[in-house]
Amino acid sequence: MRIVRLEGSRVLKALEVQSGKPPRIRVMSMSDLRLGHPGSDPDFPAKVIQHIKSLPPNEKPHVVLATRLTYGERRKSTMTLNQQNNQAGRFVQELEQMGITVVDRI
């Protein structure tokens, strides 16, 4: 099984799984985080990271599907677009440092 992280049409990272049995991939879906939205908790990404770190190894996700992490430049946004992108980037980087493949922009 091959899982890839895409940016545009380029493959950035692949997760290869080899096993005699069908692989059991744990996937976590994160959609509509919307950093910068007035109703979004700015500490939520850190809470997610801490929660994942607290999980036993056999429960940690192999892959995180992350969509719509940022809110964008809107009148009511609580962060600049640059701040949103920086926080989203740190979140993805922390997940990857834990050995988790992140599939974003899907």
Secondary structure, 3 states (H helix, E strand, C coil): CEEEEEECCEEEEEEECCCCCCCCCCEEEEECCCECCCCCCCCHHHHHHHHHHHCCHHHCCCEEEEECCECCCCCCCCCCHHHHHHHHHHHHHHHHHCCCEEEECC
